[in-house]
């Protein structure tokens, strides 16, 4: 198979890409106002969570949040890898491309919804409201300020994902806790 790169060649390209990302980050991202904005988006939700989370529900909240976090990171990585979107500003030059979103505001918001909206009916309603805000307000704002650039993606495509993800993860956590009680 001529023209197919070897694993060693792919590893070399990956190292070169990482070095280029670090150099770009040092010149372009680090300490730009967008970098400070991302840092605030990473820290502030966790401060809010610290003061609002029900300590008695922490194990369940953490499990739910961990599942949400894993799904968000995987979906985000897939979307980036296949060219659906890019994040021009990063907190760090390597790792999750959208660590600020994947690690803080989304999981924290979803965990607080899980805590406060205990019936399925209220949870589905808040999930629809949250999906609307994330898809049609937050994503366009992040796009307008240049932090998120959809390439082959439309905000409407995010809407069902923002509804299905928290509902599915709630179902999974409830099943786990139900099985643990038996």
Beta strands, then each sheet from edge to edge (+ up, - down):
strand 1: 85-86
strand 2: 149-150
sheet 1: 1+ 2-
end
